[in-house]
Amino acid sequence: FEVELHKLEEIRESLETRELGLDEAIALYEEGMKRLGACRERLKEYEATLEKLMVEDSEKGDDEEG
């Protein structure tokens, strides 16, 4: 995830600071959008894992109280 995020930052910086030709700018934009999609999917996976862990922890706490 961190590698993808770092690459996205590099792409953003290139798009903002470099004078790019249209073809190169579009190619970088497309690459950025693909990487952004991958990051979003990974975040969804992390979120699902965290929710599962919180439910398990909550259930474990309920068992200890009962």
All heavy atoms as a GROMACS GRO file, in nm:
protein
  537
    1PHE      N    1   0.082  -0.119   0.000
    1PHE     CA    2   0.000   0.000   0.000
    1PHE      C    3   0.087   0.126   0.000
    1PHE      O    4   0.061   0.218  -0.075
    1PHE     CB    5  -0.094  -0.002   0.121
    1PHE     CG    6  -0.178   0.122   0.133
    1PHE    CD1    7  -0.293   0.135   0.057
    1PHE    CD2    8  -0.144   0.223   0.219
    1PHE    CE1    9  -0.371   0.248   0.065
    1PHE    CE2   10  -0.221   0.336   0.229
    1PHE     CZ   11  -0.335   0.349   0.153
    2GLU      N   12   0.187   0.127   0.086
    2GLU     CA   13   0.271   0.245   0.098
    2GLU      C   14   0.345   0.275  -0.031
    2GLU      O   15   0.364   0.391  -0.068
    2GLU     CB   16   0.371   0.230   0.214
    2GLU     CG   17   0.308   0.238   0.351
    2GLU     CD   18   0.244   0.107   0.396
    2GLU    OE1   19   0.261   0.003   0.327
    2GLU    OE2   20   0.176   0.108   0.499
    3VAL      N   21   0.386   0.171  -0.101
    3VAL     CA   22   0.456   0.189  -0.229
    3VAL      C   23   0.363   0.254  -0.330
    3VAL      O   24   0.400   0.349  -0.401
    3VAL     CB   25   0.511   0.054  -0.282
    3VAL    CG1   26   0.566   0.069  -0.422
    3VAL    CG2   27   0.616  -0.001  -0.187
    4GLU      N   28   0.241   0.204  -0.337
    4GLU     CA   29   0.142   0.260  -0.430
    4GLU      C   30   0.113   0.406  -0.395
    4GLU      O   31   0.105   0.492  -0.483
    4GLU     CB   32   0.012   0.180  -0.428
    4GLU     CG   33   0.022   0.043  -0.489
    4GLU     CD   34   0.045   0.046  -0.639
    4GLU    OE1   35  -0.011   0.133  -0.709
    4GLU    OE2   36   0.120  -0.040  -0.686
    5LEU      N   37   0.098   0.434  -0.268
    5LEU     CA   38   0.069   0.570  -0.223
    5LEU      C   39   0.185   0.663  -0.257
    5LEU      O   40   0.164   0.776  -0.304
    5LEU     CB   41   0.043   0.570  -0.073
    5LEU     CG   42  -0.029   0.690  -0.016
    5LEU    CD1   43  -0.162   0.715  -0.083
    5LEU    CD2   44  -0.047   0.671   0.134
    6HIS      N   45   0.307   0.616  -0.238
    6HIS     CA   46   0.425   0.697  -0.271
    6HIS      C   47   0.429   0.725  -0.421
    6HIS      O   48   0.458   0.838  -0.465
    6HIS     CB   49   0.552   0.626  -0.226
    6HIS     CG   50   0.676   0.701  -0.259
    6HIS    ND1   51   0.714   0.816  -0.193
    6HIS    CD2   52   0.772   0.678  -0.353
    6HIS    CE1   53   0.827   0.862  -0.246
    6HIS    NE2   54   0.864   0.779  -0.342
    7LYS      N   55   0.400   0.624  -0.502
    7LYS     CA   56   0.400   0.641  -0.647
    7LYS      C   57   0.291   0.740  -0.689
    7LYS      O   58   0.313   0.824  -0.778
    7LYS     CB   59   0.382   0.506  -0.717
    7LYS     CG   60   0.397   0.512  -0.866
    7LYS     CD   61   0.534   0.557  -0.909
    7LYS     CE   62   0.544   0.560  -1.061
    7LYS     NZ   63   0.671   0.615  -1.108
    8LEU      N   64   0.176   0.732  -0.624
    8LEU     CA   65   0.069   0.829  -0.652
    8LEU      C   66   0.115   0.972  -0.624
    8LEU      O   67   0.087   1.063  -0.701
    8LEU     CB   68  -0.054   0.799  -0.566
    8LEU     CG   69  -0.161   0.711  -0.625
    8LEU    CD1   70  -0.268   0.682  -0.521
    8LEU    CD2   71  -0.223   0.773  -0.748
    9GLU      N   72   0.185   0.990  -0.515
    9GLU     CA   73   0.238   1.121  -0.480
    9GLU      C   74   0.337   1.170  -0.586
    9GLU      O   75   0.334   1.288  -0.625
    9GLU     CB   76   0.304   1.117  -0.342
    9GLU     CG   77   0.356   1.249  -0.294
    9GLU     CD   78   0.250   1.355  -0.274
    9GLU    OE1   79   0.133   1.321  -0.249
    9GLU    OE2   80   0.284   1.475  -0.284
   10GLU      N   81   0.421   1.081  -0.634
   10GLU     CA   82   0.515   1.118  -0.740
   10GLU      C   83   0.441   1.160  -0.867
   10GLU      O   84   0.479   1.256  -0.934
   10GLU     CB   85   0.609   1.002  -0.770
   10GLU     CG   86   0.711   0.974  -0.662
   10GLU     CD   87   0.799   0.854  -0.695
   10GLU    OE1   88   0.771   0.782  -0.793
   10GLU    OE2   89   0.896   0.833  -0.620
   11ILE      N   90   0.338   1.085  -0.900
   11ILE     CA   91   0.259   1.117  -1.020
   11ILE      C   92   0.192   1.253  -1.004
   11ILE      O   93   0.195   1.337  -1.094
   11ILE     CB   94   0.155   1.006  -1.048
   11ILE    CG1   95   0.227   0.880  -1.095
   11ILE    CG2   96   0.053   1.052  -1.151
   11ILE    CD1   97   0.138   0.757  -1.101
   12ARG      N   98   0.131   1.276  -0.888
   12ARG     CA   99   0.066   1.404  -0.863
   12ARG      C  100   0.165   1.519  -0.877
   12ARG      O  101   0.138   1.619  -0.942
   12ARG     CB  102   0.003   1.406  -0.724
   12ARG     CG  103  -0.070   1.538  -0.692
   12ARG     CD  104  -0.087   1.563  -0.543
   12ARG     NE  105   0.037   1.562  -0.468
   12ARG     CZ  106   0.121   1.666  -0.459
   12ARG    NH1  107   0.096   1.777  -0.522
   12ARG    NH2  108   0.231   1.655  -0.387
   13GLU      N  109   0.283   1.500  -0.817
   13GLU     CA  110   0.385   1.603  -0.823
   13GLU      C  111   0.429   1.629  -0.967
   13GLU      O  112   0.444   1.744  -1.008
   13GLU     CB  113   0.505   1.562  -0.738
   13GLU     CG  114   0.606   1.672  -0.720
   13GLU     CD  115   0.717   1.633  -0.624
   13GLU    OE1  116   0.685   1.580  -0.515
   13GLU    OE2  117   0.834   1.655  -0.659
   14SER      N  118   0.445   1.523  -1.043
   14SER     CA  119   0.484   1.539  -1.184
   14SER      C  120   0.378   1.615  -1.262
   14SER      O  121   0.410   1.703  -1.342
   14SER     CB  122   0.507   1.402  -1.249
   14SER     OG  123   0.621   1.340  -1.197
   15LEU      N  124   0.254   1.581  -1.239
   15LEU     CA  125   0.145   1.648  -1.310
   15LEU      C  126   0.135   1.796  -1.271
   15LEU      O  127   0.100   1.880  -1.354
   15LEU     CB  128   0.012   1.578  -1.284
   15LEU     CG  129  -0.004   1.442  -1.352
   15LEU    CD1  130  -0.129   1.370  -1.299
   15LEU    CD2  131  -0.012   1.456  -1.503
   16GLU      N  132   0.166   1.827  -1.147
   16GLU     CA  133   0.154   1.965  -1.100
   16GLU      C  134   0.276   2.050  -1.134
   16GLU      O  135   0.261   2.170  -1.156
   16GLU     CB  136   0.133   1.968  -0.949
   16GLU     CG  137  -0.003   1.921  -0.907
   16GLU     CD  138  -0.023   1.926  -0.756
   16GLU    OE1  139   0.074   1.953  -0.682
   16GLU    OE2  140  -0.136   1.901  -0.712
   17THR      N  141   0.394   1.991  -1.135
   17THR     CA  142   0.514   2.074  -1.144
   17THR      C  143   0.588   2.064  -1.277
   17THR      O  144   0.663   2.156  -1.311
   17THR     CB  145   0.614   2.039  -1.032
   17THR    OG1  146   0.653   1.903  -1.044
   17THR    CG2  147   0.552   2.063  -0.896
   18ARG      N  148   0.573   1.956  -1.349
   18ARG     CA  149   0.647   1.941  -1.474
   18ARG      C  150   0.565   1.989  -1.592
   18ARG      O  151   0.442   1.982  -1.592
   18ARG     CB  152   0.684   1.794  -1.496
   18ARG     CG  153   0.786   1.744  -1.396
   18ARG     CD  154   0.820   1.598  -1.412
   18ARG     NE  155   0.840   1.557  -1.551
   18ARG     CZ  156   0.828   1.431  -1.591
   18ARG    NH1  157   0.795   1.336  -1.507
   18ARG    NH2  158   0.850   1.400  -1.717
   19GLU      N  159   0.634   2.039  -1.690
   19GLU     CA  160   0.568   2.075  -1.815
   19GLU      C  161   0.568   1.950  -1.902
   19GLU      O  162   0.671   1.912  -1.958
   19GLU     CB  163   0.640   2.190  -1.883
   19GLU     CG  164   0.625   2.321  -1.806
   19GLU     CD  165   0.681   2.439  -1.883
   19GLU    OE1  166   0.688   2.432  -2.008
   19GLU    OE2  167   0.717   2.537  -1.818
   20LEU      N  168   0.455   1.886  -1.908
   20LEU     CA  169   0.442   1.759  -1.980
   20LEU      C  170   0.366   1.780  -2.110
   20LEU      O  171   0.279   1.867  -2.119
   20LEU     CB  172   0.365   1.658  -1.894
   20LEU     CG  173   0.420   1.630  -1.756
   20LEU    CD1  174   0.322   1.545  -1.677
   20LEU    CD2  175   0.554   1.560  -1.765
   21GLY      N  176   0.398   1.696  -2.205
   21GLY     CA  177   0.317   1.693  -2.324
   21GLY      C  178   0.183   1.627  -2.291
   21GLY      O  179   0.168   1.559  -2.189
   22LEU      N  180   0.086   1.649  -2.375
   22LEU     CA  181  -0.048   1.596  -2.350
   22LEU      C  182  -0.047   1.444  -2.338
   22LEU      O  183  -0.108   1.389  -2.246
   22LEU     CB  184  -0.144   1.641  -2.461
   22LEU     CG  185  -0.290   1.602  -2.443
   22LEU    CD1  186  -0.345   1.656  -2.311
   22LEU    CD2  187  -0.372   1.651  -2.560
   23ASP      N  188   0.024   1.377  -2.426
   23ASP     CA  189   0.029   1.231  -2.421
   23ASP      C  190   0.088   1.181  -2.290
   23ASP      O  191   0.035   1.088  -2.228
   23ASP     CB  192   0.111   1.174  -2.538
   23ASP     CG  193   0.040   1.187  -2.672
   23ASP    OD1  194  -0.085   1.201  -2.672
   23ASP    OD2  195   0.109   1.183  -2.775
   24GLU      N  196   0.198   1.243  -2.246
   24GLU     CA  197   0.261   1.201  -2.122
   24GLU      C  198   0.172   1.231  -2.001
   24GLU      O  199   0.160   1.149  -1.909
   24GLU     CB  200   0.396   1.271  -2.105
   24GLU     CG  201   0.475   1.219  -1.987
   24GLU     CD  202   0.612   1.284  -1.974
   24GLU    OE1  203   0.646   1.375  -2.052
   24GLU    OE2  204   0.685   1.242  -1.883
   25ALA      N  205   0.107   1.347  -2.003
   25ALA     CA  206   0.018   1.384  -1.893
   25ALA      C  207  -0.099   1.286  -1.883
   25ALA      O  208  -0.136   1.243  -1.773
   25ALA     CB  209  -0.033   1.527  -1.911
   26ILE      N  210  -0.156   1.251  -1.995
   26ILE     CA  211  -0.268   1.157  -1.995
   26ILE      C  212  -0.222   1.020  -1.948
   26ILE      O  213  -0.292   0.954  -1.869
   26ILE     CB  214  -0.335   1.150  -2.135
   26ILE    CG1  215  -0.410   1.281  -2.160
   26ILE    CG2  216  -0.430   1.030  -2.145
   26ILE    CD1  217  -0.466   1.294  -2.300
   27ALA      N  218  -0.106   0.976  -1.992
   27ALA     CA  219  -0.054   0.846  -1.950
   27ALA      C  220  -0.030   0.845  -1.798
   27ALA      O  221  -0.066   0.747  -1.730
   27ALA     CB  222   0.076   0.813  -2.023
   28LEU      N  223   0.027   0.953  -1.744
   28LEU     CA  224   0.048   0.960  -1.599
   28LEU      C  225  -0.085   0.964  -1.525
   28LEU      O  226  -0.100   0.901  -1.420
   28LEU     CB  227   0.130   1.084  -1.564
   28LEU     CG  228   0.280   1.073  -1.579
   28LEU    CD1  229   0.347   1.207  -1.554
   28LEU    CD2  230   0.337   0.968  -1.486
   29TYR      N  231  -0.181   1.037  -1.577
   29TYR     CA  232  -0.313   1.044  -1.515
   29TYR      C  233  -0.377   0.906  -1.511
   29TYR      O  234  -0.431   0.863  -1.408
   29TYR     CB  235  -0.401   1.143  -1.590
   29TYR     CG  236  -0.538   1.158  -1.528
   29TYR    CD1  237  -0.557   1.243  -1.420
   29TYR    CD2  238  -0.647   1.087  -1.578
   29TYR    CE1  239  -0.683   1.257  -1.363
   29TYR    CE2  240  -0.772   1.100  -1.520
   29TYR     CZ  241  -0.790   1.185  -1.413
   29TYR     OH  242  -0.913   1.198  -1.356
   30GLU      N  243  -0.371   0.834  -1.622
   30GLU     CA  244  -0.428   0.699  -1.626
   30GLU      C  245  -0.359   0.607  -1.526
   30GLU      O  246  -0.426   0.529  -1.457
   30GLU     CB  247  -0.416   0.641  -1.768
   30GLU     CG  248  -0.511   0.705  -1.867
   30GLU     CD  249  -0.492   0.654  -2.008
   30GLU    OE1  250  -0.382   0.601  -2.042
   30GLU    OE2  251  -0.587   0.667  -2.088
   31GLU      N  252  -0.227   0.615  -1.520
   31GLU     CA  253  -0.153   0.533  -1.424
   31GLU      C  254  -0.195   0.569  -1.281
   31GLU      O  255  -0.215   0.482  -1.197
   31GLU     CB  256  -0.003   0.554  -1.440
   31GLU     CG  257   0.080   0.472  -1.344
   31GLU     CD  258   0.228   0.499  -1.352
   31GLU    OE1  259   0.274   0.568  -1.445
   31GLU    OE2  260   0.299   0.449  -1.263
   32GLY      N  261  -0.208   0.698  -1.255
   32GLY     CA  262  -0.252   0.743  -1.123
   32GLY      C  263  -0.389   0.691  -1.086
   32GLY      O  264  -0.412   0.648  -0.973
   33MET      N  265  -0.480   0.692  -1.180
   33MET     CA  266  -0.616   0.643  -1.153
   33MET      C  267  -0.616   0.493  -1.124
   33MET      O  268  -0.689   0.447  -1.036
   33MET     CB  269  -0.709   0.675  -1.270
   33MET     CG  270  -0.733   0.825  -1.289
   33MET     SD  271  -0.793   0.909  -1.140
   33MET     CE  272  -0.954   0.838  -1.124
   34LYS      N  273  -0.532   0.417  -1.195
   34LYS     CA  274  -0.522   0.274  -1.168
   34LYS      C  275  -0.466   0.249  -1.029
   34LYS      O  276  -0.515   0.165  -0.954
   34LYS     CB  277  -0.434   0.206  -1.273
   34LYS     CG  278  -0.499   0.195  -1.410
   34LYS     CD  279  -0.404   0.133  -1.510
   34LYS     CE  280  -0.466   0.135  -1.649
   34LYS     NZ  281  -0.373   0.085  -1.751
   35ARG      N  282  -0.362   0.324  -0.994
   35ARG     CA  283  -0.301   0.308  -0.862
   35ARG      C  284  -0.397   0.353  -0.752
   35ARG      O  285  -0.402   0.292  -0.645
   35ARG     CB  286  -0.169   0.384  -0.854
   35ARG     CG  287  -0.061   0.320  -0.937
   35ARG     CD  288   0.068   0.398  -0.932
   35ARG     NE  289   0.169   0.342  -1.019
   35ARG     CZ  290   0.251   0.243  -0.985
   35ARG    NH1  291   0.246   0.191  -0.866
   35ARG    NH2  292   0.340   0.198  -1.072
   36LEU      N  293  -0.472   0.458  -0.778
   36LEU     CA  294  -0.572   0.504  -0.682
   36LEU      C  295  -0.677   0.396  -0.658
   36LEU      O  296  -0.715   0.368  -0.544
   36LEU     CB  297  -0.637   0.633  -0.731
   36LEU     CG  298  -0.745   0.694  -0.641
   36LEU    CD1  299  -0.687   0.730  -0.505
   36LEU    CD2  300  -0.805   0.816  -0.708
   37GLY      N  301  -0.722   0.333  -0.764
   37GLY     CA  302  -0.819   0.223  -0.750
   37GLY      C  303  -0.762   0.109  -0.668
   37GLY      O  304  -0.831   0.053  -0.583
   38ALA      N  305  -0.636   0.076  -0.692
   38ALA     CA  306  -0.572  -0.031  -0.615
   38ALA      C  307  -0.562   0.007  -0.467
   38ALA      O  308  -0.587  -0.075  -0.379
   38ALA     CB  309  -0.433  -0.061  -0.671
   39CYS      N  310  -0.530   0.133  -0.440
   39CYS     CA  311  -0.522   0.180  -0.301
   39CYS      C  312  -0.658   0.174  -0.233
   39CYS      O  313  -0.670   0.133  -0.118
   39CYS     CB  314  -0.467   0.323  -0.294
   39CYS     SG  315  -0.290   0.335  -0.325
   40ARG      N  316  -0.760   0.214  -0.305
   40ARG     CA  317  -0.896   0.211  -0.248
   40ARG      C  318  -0.938   0.068  -0.215
   40ARG      O  319  -0.999   0.043  -0.111
   40ARG     CB  320  -0.996   0.276  -0.343
   40ARG     CG  321  -0.985   0.425  -0.346
   40ARG     CD  322  -1.087   0.486  -0.436
   40ARG     NE  323  -1.084   0.631  -0.425
   40ARG     CZ  324  -1.127   0.712  -0.519
   40ARG    NH1  325  -1.178   0.665  -0.631
   40ARG    NH2  326  -1.120   0.843  -0.501
   41GLU      N  327  -0.908  -0.024  -0.305
   41GLU     CA  328  -0.941  -0.165  -0.279
   41GLU      C  329  -0.866  -0.217  -0.157
   41GLU      O  330  -0.923  -0.288  -0.074
   41GLU     CB  331  -0.909  -0.251  -0.402
   41GLU     CG  332  -1.006  -0.234  -0.516
   41GLU     CD  333  -1.149  -0.268  -0.475
   41GLU    OE1  334  -1.171  -0.374  -0.412
   41GLU    OE2  335  -1.239  -0.188  -0.507
   42ARG      N  336  -0.740  -0.181  -0.147
   42ARG     CA  337  -0.660  -0.226  -0.032
   42ARG      C  338  -0.716  -0.167   0.097
   42ARG      O  339  -0.723  -0.236   0.199
   42ARG     CB  340  -0.514  -0.184  -0.054
   42ARG     CG  341  -0.421  -0.248   0.041
   42ARG     CD  342  -0.411  -0.397   0.014
   42ARG     NE  343  -0.311  -0.450   0.105
   42ARG     CZ  344  -0.312  -0.573   0.150
   42ARG    NH1  345  -0.404  -0.656   0.109
   42ARG    NH2  346  -0.222  -0.614   0.233
   43LEU      N  347  -0.756  -0.041   0.093
   43LEU     CA  348  -0.815   0.021   0.212
   43LEU      C  349  -0.944  -0.049   0.252
   43LEU      O  350  -0.970  -0.068   0.371
   43LEU     CB  351  -0.840   0.170   0.188
   43LEU     CG  352  -0.718   0.259   0.193
   43LEU    CD1  353  -0.755   0.401   0.151
   43LEU    CD2  354  -0.654   0.258   0.330
   44LYS      N  355  -1.025  -0.090   0.154
   44LYS     CA  356  -1.147  -0.165   0.184
   44LYS      C  357  -1.113  -0.297   0.254
   44LYS      O  358  -1.181  -0.338   0.347
   44LYS     CB  359  -1.227  -0.192   0.057
   44LYS     CG  360  -1.299  -0.072   0.003
   44LYS     CD  361  -1.376  -0.110  -0.124
   44LYS     CE  362  -1.433   0.010  -0.192
   44LYS     NZ  363  -1.503  -0.026  -0.317
   45GLU      N  364  -1.008  -0.363   0.206
   45GLU     CA  365  -0.965  -0.488   0.268
   45GLU      C  366  -0.919  -0.464   0.412
   45GLU      O  367  -0.954  -0.540   0.502
   45GLU     CB  368  -0.851  -0.550   0.187
   45GLU     CG  369  -0.892  -0.601   0.051
   45GLU     CD  370  -0.772  -0.643  -0.034
   45GLU    OE1  371  -0.660  -0.654   0.020
   45GLU    OE2  372  -0.792  -0.664  -0.154
   46TYR      N  373  -0.842  -0.358   0.432
   46TYR     CA  374  -0.796  -0.325   0.568
   46TYR      C  375  -0.915  -0.296   0.659
   46TYR      O  376  -0.920  -0.340   0.773
   46TYR     CB  377  -0.704  -0.203   0.567
   46TYR     CG  378  -0.568  -0.225   0.507
   46TYR    CD1  379  -0.502  -0.122   0.442
   46TYR    CD2  380  -0.502  -0.348   0.517
   46TYR    CE1  381  -0.375  -0.140   0.388
   46TYR    CE2  382  -0.376  -0.366   0.462
   46TYR     CZ  383  -0.313  -0.262   0.398
   46TYR     OH  384  -0.188  -0.280   0.345
   47GLU      N  385  -1.011  -0.220   0.607
   47GLU     CA  386  -1.129  -0.184   0.685
   47GLU      C  387  -1.208  -0.309   0.724
   47GLU      O  388  -1.251  -0.323   0.839
   47GLU     CB  389  -1.217  -0.089   0.605
   47GLU     CG  390  -1.336  -0.037   0.682
   47GLU     CD  391  -1.415   0.062   0.600
   47GLU    OE1  392  -1.474   0.020   0.497
   47GLU    OE2  393  -1.419   0.180   0.638
   48ALA      N  394  -1.225  -0.400   0.631
   48ALA     CA  395  -1.299  -0.524   0.660
   48ALA      C  396  -1.226  -0.606   0.765
   48ALA      O  397  -1.289  -0.662   0.856
   48ALA     CB  398  -1.317  -0.606   0.532
   49THR      N  399  -1.095  -0.611   0.756
   49THR     CA  400  -1.016  -0.685   0.854
   49THR      C  401  -1.031  -0.622   0.992
   49THR      O  402  -1.051  -0.693   1.092
   49THR     CB  403  -0.867  -0.687   0.814
   49THR    OG1  404  -0.856  -0.754   0.688
   49THR    CG2  405  -0.783  -0.760   0.917
   50LEU      N  406  -1.023  -0.490   0.999
   50LEU     CA  407  -1.037  -0.421   1.128
   50LEU      C  408  -1.176  -0.442   1.187
   50LEU      O  409  -1.190  -0.464   1.308
   50LEU     CB  410  -1.008  -0.272   1.112
   50LEU     CG  411  -0.862  -0.237   1.089
   50LEU    CD1  412  -0.847  -0.088   1.057
   50LEU    CD2  413  -0.778  -0.273   1.210
   51GLU      N  414  -1.279  -0.435   1.104
   51GLU     CA  415  -1.415  -0.458   1.153
   51GLU      C  416  -1.430  -0.599   1.208
   51GLU      O  417  -1.490  -0.619   1.313
   51GLU     CB  418  -1.516  -0.432   1.042
   51GLU     CG  419  -1.533  -0.285   1.011
   51GLU     CD  420  -1.629  -0.258   0.896
   51GLU    OE1  421  -1.695  -0.354   0.847
   51GLU    OE2  422  -1.639  -0.143   0.856
   52LYS      N  423  -1.373  -0.695   1.137
   52LYS     CA  424  -1.379  -0.835   1.183
   52LYS      C  425  -1.308  -0.849   1.318
   52LYS      O  426  -1.360  -0.913   1.410
   52LYS     CB  427  -1.314  -0.926   1.079
   52LYS     CG  428  -1.314  -1.071   1.117
   52LYS     CD  429  -1.244  -1.156   1.012
   52LYS     CE  430  -1.234  -1.299   1.059
   52LYS     NZ  431  -1.153  -1.381   0.970
   53LEU      N  432  -1.192  -0.787   1.331
   53LEU     CA  433  -1.118  -0.794   1.456
   53LEU      C  434  -1.193  -0.727   1.571
   53LEU      O  435  -1.194  -0.778   1.683
   53LEU     CB  436  -0.980  -0.730   1.441
   53LEU     CG  437  -0.882  -0.806   1.352
   53LEU    CD1  438  -0.757  -0.723   1.328
   53LEU    CD2  439  -0.846  -0.941   1.413
   54MET      N  440  -1.259  -0.616   1.542
   54MET     CA  441  -1.336  -0.547   1.647
   54MET      C  442  -1.454  -0.631   1.692
   54MET      O  443  -1.485  -0.638   1.810
   54MET     CB  444  -1.381  -0.409   1.598
   54MET     CG  445  -1.266  -0.311   1.588
   54MET     SD  446  -1.310  -0.138   1.555
   54MET     CE  447  -1.421  -0.149   1.418
   55VAL      N  448  -1.521  -0.698   1.597
   55VAL     CA  449  -1.633  -0.785   1.632
   55VAL      C  450  -1.584  -0.902   1.716
   55VAL      O  451  -1.644  -0.934   1.818
   55VAL     CB  452  -1.706  -0.835   1.504
   55VAL    CG1  453  -1.800  -0.949   1.536
   55VAL    CG2  454  -1.780  -0.720   1.438
   56GLU      N  455  -1.474  -0.962   1.674
   56GLU     CA  456  -1.419  -1.074   1.750
   56GLU      C  457  -1.379  -1.030   1.890
   56GLU      O  458  -1.404  -1.100   1.988
   56GLU     CB  459  -1.298  -1.133   1.677
   56GLU     CG  460  -1.334  -1.209   1.552
   56GLU     CD  461  -1.213  -1.255   1.473
   56GLU    OE1  462  -1.097  -1.227   1.515
   56GLU    OE2  463  -1.232  -1.316   1.368
   57ASP      N  464  -1.320  -0.912   1.901
   57ASP     CA  465  -1.279  -0.860   2.032
   57ASP      C  466  -1.401  -0.831   2.118
   57ASP      O  467  -1.403  -0.861   2.237
   57ASP     CB  468  -1.195  -0.734   2.014
   57ASP     CG  469  -1.137  -0.686   2.145
   57ASP    OD1  470  -1.072  -0.768   2.214
   57ASP    OD2  471  -1.156  -0.566   2.177
   58SER      N  472  -1.504  -0.777   2.055
   58SER     CA  473  -1.628  -0.747   2.128
   58SER      C  474  -1.693  -0.876   2.178
   58SER      O  475  -1.739  -0.883   2.292
   58SER     CB  476  -1.725  -0.671   2.037
   58SER     OG  477  -1.848  -0.652   2.101
   59GLU      N  478  -1.697  -0.977   2.093
   59GLU     CA  479  -1.755  -1.106   2.132
   59GLU      C  480  -1.673  -1.171   2.243
   59GLU      O  481  -1.727  -1.230   2.334
   59GLU     CB  482  -1.766  -1.198   2.011
   59GLU     CG  483  -1.870  -1.153   1.912
   59GLU     CD  484  -1.868  -1.234   1.783
   59GLU    OE1  485  -1.775  -1.315   1.762
   59GLU    OE2  486  -1.959  -1.213   1.701
   60LYS      N  487  -1.544  -1.157   2.233
   60LYS     CA  488  -1.456  -1.212   2.336
   60LYS      C  489  -1.482  -1.143   2.469
   60LYS      O  490  -1.487  -1.206   2.573
   60LYS     CB  491  -1.310  -1.196   2.293
   60LYS     CG  492  -1.211  -1.259   2.387
   60LYS     CD  493  -1.069  -1.240   2.334
   60LYS     CE  494  -0.968  -1.301   2.429
   60LYS     NZ  495  -0.831  -1.281   2.381
   61GLY      N  496  -1.499  -1.012   2.465
   61GLY     CA  497  -1.529  -0.935   2.585
   61GLY      C  498  -1.663  -0.974   2.644
   61GLY      O  499  -1.678  -0.983   2.767
   62ASP      N  500  -1.761  -1.000   2.560
   62ASP     CA  501  -1.893  -1.044   2.607
   62ASP      C  502  -1.883  -1.179   2.677
   62ASP      O  503  -1.947  -1.203   2.778
   62ASP     CB  504  -1.993  -1.052   2.491
   62ASP     CG  505  -2.030  -0.914   2.438
   62ASP    OD1  506  -2.003  -0.814   2.506
   62ASP    OD2  507  -2.086  -0.908   2.326
   63ASP      N  508  -1.802  -1.269   2.622
   63ASP     CA  509  -1.785  -1.401   2.682
   63ASP      C  510  -1.720  -1.391   2.819
   63ASP      O  511  -1.756  -1.464   2.912
   63ASP     CB  512  -1.698  -1.491   2.591
   63ASP     CG  513  -1.770  -1.532   2.465
   63ASP    OD1  514  -1.894  -1.519   2.460
   63ASP    OD2  515  -1.702  -1.576   2.370
   64GLU      N  516  -1.625  -1.300   2.833
   64GLU     CA  517  -1.556  -1.285   2.960
   64GLU      C  518  -1.647  -1.226   3.068
   64GLU      O  519  -1.634  -1.256   3.184
   64GLU     CB  520  -1.432  -1.198   2.942
   64GLU     CG  521  -1.323  -1.268   2.862
   64GLU     CD  522  -1.204  -1.178   2.835
   64GLU    OE1  523  -1.204  -1.061   2.879
   64GLU    OE2  524  -1.109  -1.224   2.769
   65GLU      N  525  -1.743  -1.142   3.025
   65GLU     CA  526  -1.835  -1.080   3.121
   65GLU      C  527  -1.941  -1.178   3.167
   65GLU      O  528  -1.991  -1.168   3.277
   65GLU     CB  529  -1.902  -0.957   3.057
   65GLU     CG  530  -1.807  -0.843   3.035
   65GLU     CD  531  -1.872  -0.727   2.963
   65GLU    OE1  532  -1.996  -0.728   2.949
   65GLU    OE2  533  -1.800  -0.636   2.919
   66GLY      N  534  -1.979  -1.271   3.081
   66GLY     CA  535  -2.090  -1.362   3.108
   66GLY      C  536  -2.049  -1.482   3.178
   66GLY      O  537  -2.050  -1.535   3.276
   0.00000   0.00000   0.00000
